[in-house]
Each structure stands twice: as structure tokens, then as C-alpha cells.
Amino acid sequence: MEELVIDIMRETLLTIIKVSLPVLLTGLSVGLVVSIFQTATSIQEQTLAFIPKIIATFMAIILFGGWMMNTLIGFTTRIISSFSNFIA
């Protein structure tokens, strides 16, 4: 039973990482590019850092949203269909 719980926890964490990775990497990449641009031009405007990241994050959600939803639906379906294994 303990192995089953550990496997479910491992699969849950890997699914969370896999689903959130495209959005996080997009925000990180845009933030890095904006920071380099701000350093090169000596512009220290705070809104310049946030607005491109917000737009890029929304675009990543739009682009990867279907895949993210399918991944989460597949994970949820596997968990619900294996409820009989959880009852001891």
C-alpha cells in the first residue's frame, strides 16, 4: 500500500512539473530577455518587466492550454479508474 501511495505522489509531482513547465519557461525566457534589454539600455522601468511576461504567459497558456488540459484529464482519469486499488 505504501508503494502505491508513493507511486501516486511521484506521478502527481511529475504531472505538475510537466504541465507547468511550458508556462514557467516562457515567463523565464521573456524575463531574461527583458532584463538584458533593460541592462543594455539603462532603462529601469518596472512595468517594462511585467507587461511582456504577462502577455507571454497568456500566450503560452493559449498555445499549450489544450495539451495541458489533456494531460490533466488523462491523469485524473487514471487516478479515478484506479480507485478500486486504493481500497484495502
N, C-alpha and C positions, 0 to 999 in steps of 0.2 A: 504494500500500500504506500509506503514511504517513497519508493521508486516512482510510482505513478504520480504522486504529488510533485516530486522534483522534476519529472519529465514535463508535466503541465506547466510548471513555473518557468522552466527553461524555454519551452515553446512560446509561452506568453511573452517573455522578455525579448526573444528573438523576433517575434512578430511586431512588437512595439518598435524595436530598433529599425526593422526593415521598412515599416510603414512611415516612420517619421524621418528617415534618412534623406529622402529627396528634398523635403521642405527645409530641413536644417542645413543641408549642404548648399542649397540655393541661397538662403539667408547669409550663410557664412561667406560664400563666394562674393556676393554683392557687397557685403560689408567690407571685405578685404579690398575690393576694387575701389570703393568709395573712400576708404581710409587712405589708400595710396594716392588717389586723386587729391584729397584734402591736404595731404602732406606735401605733394608736389606743387600745389598752387597756393599754399598757406591760407586756405580758406578754412575757418574753424566754425562754420555754421552748423548747429546741432541738427536742424531739420534736414539738412542735406544727407545726413547719415541714416535717418529713419525712413524717410519717404521712399527712396529706392528699395530698401529692404522690405517694406510693407508691400509695395507693388510686386516685387519679385516673389515674395511669399504667396501672395494671392494667385499669381500666375502659375506657380508650382502646384498649388492646390487645384487649380483648374486643369492643368495638364495631367497631373498624376492622381487626381481625385478618384477617377474610375478604377484605376488599378489598386489604389489604397482601399477603396470600399470592397472590391472583390476579394482582396487579401483578408480583410477583417471578416467578411461574410464567410469565407472558407474556414477561417479559424473558429469562428463561433459555431458553425455547423458541425465541425469535428468535435468540439467540446460538448455540444448538446447531444450529438448522436452517441457519444461515449459515456453518457450519464450512468448507464447500467453497470459500467466497470467501476464507478465510484462507490456504489452501494455495496457494502460488505456484509 
